[in-house]
């Protein structure tokens, strides 16, 4: 079921609800990675750092019945590129059009600015987010981030790309 909502610019009064959304995203990452240490004891504080880094003019919220239920932002990239960061939809509102309209808002903003590309970097285990973003038009692989886990978390066997097997 699609719900009626509004995507609008972030306002100072949205701070606590956006901090809560950041915590919710962190809890989702803890769940999919089975790691309760992700984000530390107060992951909502990372929203404050993100806000200070990118500025409120780079953030939009999705609002339903005067309640903030989604958060999306842009960060500056190289050249004429920007990256979607974050993209958060409250669990109760996923699959109801909030993410789609939020993405359409930042795509329109990137076009308005005359930018060359819009990038997004979902975490590897967030399969639903990857599928959602692909459906929204993110179909080009521009950069792949590879890393070595120095703490030895539990990884799942994952996709193969160019004959190389990866874990995620």
ABEGO torsion letter per residue (X at the ends): XBBBBBBBBBBAAAAAAAAAAAAAAAAAAAAAAGBAABGEABAAAAAAAAAAAAEAAABBBBBBGGBBABBBBBBBBBEABBBBOBBBBBAAABGAGAAAAAAAAAAAAAAAAGBABBBBBBBAABAAAAAAAAAAGBABBABBBBBBBAAGBBBBBBBBBGGBBBBX
